[in-house]
């Protein structure tokens, strides 16, 4: 099925959606570039490893705060201006993130403060995903929406595949030497600054694409929307369906984000894997996740409804989380490296389930929200996920110190009430009054 012509004044919706996808992909690749260097960057200031966790959490915390506001602003000012502003903000944030080391050479505390401030500002600007989702809701039909929302999820997966690889290359002495010989001496080029500058450059390119090639999608009832006020920021939560999906997103993010953080220590402690092998496994997960976001999730939603897919994927996440700590003893027959085989199978189920879970929740939000509250509704939705990703890791880390298996089992148990809540949600509430 083709997208409708002149949807919200856009003559070529498919082209516009491709630009949105590519812009978000550039931004997420930039985010991924920082991942390999972030722990070492923090350690270069001579502080405790606790600071690594705090720095990682600071991004999600600010994303939690900013997402509803950026979503609401996109309802009031339009989608394109918010995307442009947030991408410019991300570019500036990554630049200052990169020069924090240089400031630290004069004042360690000053450099560390700048590092945290830059990371937090990048997180605040990272709330633009809600605006991208709202853009998709503006331009697509209900039938096509899961497919295109799935592409945003795929962008996340691809960003986490390509970004860390680029970050690793930019941190090599060979590349640093080449770039340092080209740029003026006043620009500090190190293993930490160059990946940061690379991330900023990608966000800047995304901003340029938005300015010159992305048409505005939020044109209907423009005057009325511009008269809106922020006292209505939490209005979408009056809708039972939206409120339920937000709760599911929050609790699901706590359970899943904690597990993703503790996965690397788990395979190191249980299987003896180092960073290289862990990177390969993460790539494996990322590839499956990208395919599932772009293909499996939307097709399943179209056939079975977003609510049913959300329930099924929740069960898949529960099963895979429970099985993960027991992978070393599964298939203990005449299978080569049985524990590894079991792990890869379970991780495959986990990746597919998480992708379908993400796409189905986004679709439920888009169907439940009124046309004039798509931005703020997605903002609240993203904010809930960000809060979960802030709370989950430290909680699961404490559980891990008690028993290696406990984060996975507790995470699985957390999905039981979510399945019950999803089963009670109305299938469809698009544009309707409170339910």
N, C-alpha and C positions, 0 to 999 in steps of 0.2 A: 504494500500500500504506500502510495506517495504522500508526502506531507502536503498539506493544503497550501495553495498559492496565496500570496498576500496575507499571511497570518500575522495579525497585529501590524500591518503595514510593511511587512518584509516580503519582497517579491521572490526571494530564493531562500527559504527557510533552511534547506539542507546545507547550503553553503555557509549560512550564519552559524548553524550548529557545529559544523566542522571547525570553524574559526574558534568558537568557544572551547571545544574540546582541545584543540591544539594549544590555545593560550593557557588553559589549566594544566595541560601536560607539561609545558615549559616551566611553569611555576613549581609543579610537583617534582620535576627532575632537579630543579634547583634546590628544593628542600632535601631531596635524596643525596645530593652532592655532599652535603654537610655531614651526613651520618657517619662515614668512616673516620672522619677527623675529629668529631666532637669530643669523644672521651679523652683523646690525647691532647687536644687543645686545652681542655680544663686542667688536666694534669700538669701542663706546662707552666701553670701559675703556682704550682707547689701546694695545692689545697687537697683536702680529703676527697675521696671518690664519692662521698655523699653529694658533693657539688655537681657531679655528673647527672645524678638523678634529679636534683633540683632544677638544673638547667633544662633538662628534657621536659620536666613537668611544667616549667614556666611557659613554654610555648603553648601547650594544651590549655593551661589556665587562662591565658590571654585570649586564646581562640574561643574559649567558653564565654568569656565576657563580651567579646566583640561581635560574635556571629549574629545574635538577634538585632543588634544595632545596625550592622551593615545590611542585613536582610530588610529591615524596616526602611533604611535610607534608600535601598534600591526600589522599594515600593513607592517612595515619595519622589525621589529625584530621577529614577530610571536605572536600568541595569548597567548600561555602559559606563556612566560616570563613576559608579562605585567600583567596577572592575578596574578602570583606569587608575583611580586613586589608590586602591589597595595594591595593585601591581607596582606602582611607583613607590609606595611605602615599603613594600617588600624589598625592592631594589636598594633603597636607602638603608634599610635595616641590615641587609647582608654586607653592604659596604662597611658600615661601622663595626659589624661583627668581625670583619677581616682585619681592621686596624686596631682592634683591642689589644692584640699582642704587642704592637708598637707602643701603645700607651702604657702597657704593662712594663715595658723596659724602663720607664721613668717612675711609675708608681704601680706596684702590683695590685693594690686595692682599686686604684682608678681603672686599670685595665679590666679587672674582674667585674667591676660594676658596669662598665661599658659593655662587656660581653653579655651580661644578664639583661641589661636594658635593650640591647639590640635584638637579642633572642625573643624577648617579650614583645617588642614592637613587631617583629616578624610574625609572631603568633597572632597578634591582633589583626594584622593585615591578612593572615591566613584564613580568616573568617569569610573570605570571598567565595568559598565553595557554595555557600548558601545562595549567593547571588547567581552563580552559574546554574545551579539547579532550578532556580526560579526562572531564569532565561529559557531553559528547556521547557518548563511548564507553560511559559507564555506562547511558545512557538509550535509545540507538538499537540497532537490529538491524544485523548486518553489511551487509545489503542497503541499508539507508537511510543508513548512516554516511557514505559519501562525499558525499552531498547536504548533510548538515548540517555536516560539516567544511568543505565548500565555502563555506557561509554565513559561517564565520569568516574565510576568505580574502577573501570579498566585503566584509566589514566593514572589513578593512584598506584595500581599494581605495576604498570609500566615504569612510572616514575621511580619506584623503589627497586626496580631492576636496573634501569639505565643510570639513574643518579649516583648510587654508590660506586658503580664502575668508573664513571667519569671523575668522581671525587678522588678515587684511588689513583687515577692517571695524573690528575692535576697536582697531586701531592708528591709525585716522583721528582727526584733531583734533576733528571734530564729535562722535563717539561718546565720546571721552575727556572732552570738555567736559561732556556730559550726565551721564555717570557721576560725574565729579568733583564736580558740583554737588549730587548726591544723597547720596553717601557722606560720612562724617565726614572732616574734614581730616587726621586722624591716619593714614588709609589712603592711601598714595602711589599716585596714578593717573597713569600715563605710557604711552607707546606700547609699552613693554616689560612693565610690570607688569600692565596690564589683560588682554592676551592670556594671560598666565601665570595670573592669577586665574580667567579664564574656563575654562582647562584644568582647574584644580583644582576648580572648581564642577561640571564635568561628571563628574569622577571621584567626587566626593562624592555626586552624584545617583545614580550607578551603585551606590555602596555602599548607599544607602538602599533602592533597588530590591531588592538582594540580601537585605537584612535582613528586609524585610517581605513579599516576594513569591516569593523563590526557594527551593524545597524542596531539602533535601539529597538527593543522588543516590547517595552512597557509603555504603550501609547494610549490605550483605551482609558477613558475616564481620567485623563491626565490632570485636569484642574482639580477635581475632587481629591485625588490622591495627594497632590501637593499641599492641600490644606489639612492633611492628616497631622496628628500630633503623637508624641511618644507615650502619652498616657495609655494608648492602645497597644503598647508593645507586647503585652502578654495576652491580648485578646484571643488569639488562636487557641490557647489552652482551655478556653471555655468549651471548645468542641471536644466531646468525649473521645472520638477517634484519634485526634491529634494528641490529646493528653496521654492516651494509652500508648501510642507509638513512641512518644518522647520518653516515657518511663521505660519501655522496652529498650530503647536506644541507650539510655543511661546505664541500666543494669547490665545489659549485654556488653557495653564498652568496658565496664569495670571488670567483668569476668574475662573478656577476650584480651584486652590490652595487658592485663597482668600476666596472662599466659604467654603472650608474645615477648614480653620483657624477660620472663624467666626461662624461655625456651632455650636460649643460647647456653646459660649455665647448666640446664638440664642435660643437653646432649654432650656438654663438656664433662660433666660429672659422671654420667651413666655410660656414655659411649667413648669418652676420651677424645672427642673431636676438637680440633683447633679452629682458628679463625677462617682458614681457607676452606675447609670442609663445611663449616657453618654457612659461609657465604654461598657455596654451591647449593646447599639445602634451601636457603632463603630464595635463591633464584628459581629453584624448582617450584616452591610455593608460589612465588610471584607470577610465573608463567601460567600455572593452573588457575590462579586467581584472575589474571587478565582475561583468559579465554572464557572463564565462567561468567565474569561480569558482562562481557560483550556478547555472549552467545547463549549459554545455558540458562542463566537467570531470567533474561527477558522472555525467552521462549516458554519456560515453565510458567512464568507469571501469566502470559497470554493464554495458556491452556488451562491452568488450574486456579487462577486468581492470586493477587499479591498476598492476601491474608493466608491462604493455604500454603503458599510457598514459604512465607515467613515461619509458619508453624513447622513445616517439614525441615527447613534448614536449621531451625532451633534444635530439633531432635538430632539432626546430623552433627551439630556442634557438641551437644551433650554426649553422644556416643563416642565421638573422636577424642574429646577431652578425657573421658573416663578411661579409654583404652590406651592413651598415650603413655602414661607411666608404666604400663604393663607390657609395652611393646617388646622389651628384651626377652620376655618369657613366652611370647606368642609365636606360633609356628616353630616350636623347638624340635622338629623332626629332622629330616634329611635335607633341609633347605640351607642353601649357602647364606651365611650371615642372616639367620632368621630374624633377629631383632631389627636389623636394618630394613629388611623387606617389610616387616610389620609397620615400622615407623613411617616408611614412605607411603604405604597404603593409607594409614591413618591420617597422615598429613595431607594426602590428596583429598580425603573426605572432608577434612577440616577446611581446606582452601575453597573447595566447591561450595560447602555449606555457608561459609562466611560471605562469599561473593553473592550467593542467592539471598542471604539474610539482608545484606546491605541494600541490594537493588529493590527487594520487596518492601522494605521499610520506607525507602525514598518514594516509591510509587504510592504507598498508602498515604503518606503526607501530601503528595501532590493531588491525590483524589479527594482528600478530606478538606483541604484548604480552599477558601474562596479565591476567586481570580485576583482580587485586590489585596490578598494577604499571602500570596505565594512566597514572597521574599522573606517576610518576617517569620512565617511558619517554618520554612527551611532553615532559617537562622536559629530558631529555638531548637529545632531538631539537631542541627550540627553542634549547637552549644551543649546539648545534653551529652552527645558523644564525646566532646572535648572534656567535659567535666569527668566523665567516666574514665577517660584516658589519663586524667590527672590523679584520680583517686585509686585506680586499680593497681598500678605498678608497686607503690610502696606497701599496700596491703598484701599483695601476693608475694612480695619479697619476704615479708615477715613470716608468712605461712611456709615458704620454702625453707627457711632456716629451721622450722619445727619438724617438717617432714617433706621430702622431695616431691612426693605424690600429691600433697595436699592442695597446692594451687590449682591443679588440673581437676581434681575431684570437686573441690568447692566451686570452681567455675562452672562445672557441669550442673551441679545442684542449683546454682543460681538461675539456670534457664528453665527449671520446672515451673515456677510461678509465671514466667514470661510466656510459656506455651499456653497456660490457662488464660492469661490476660488476652493474648492474641486471638484465642478461640472465641472470646466474648466480644471482640470488636465487630462492629457492623462492617460488611464487606465494602460498602461504598457510601461515602458521604460528600461527594464532590459538590462544593458550592452551596451546601445546605446549611440550615441554621443549626444551633447547638443540639447535640443528641445526648 
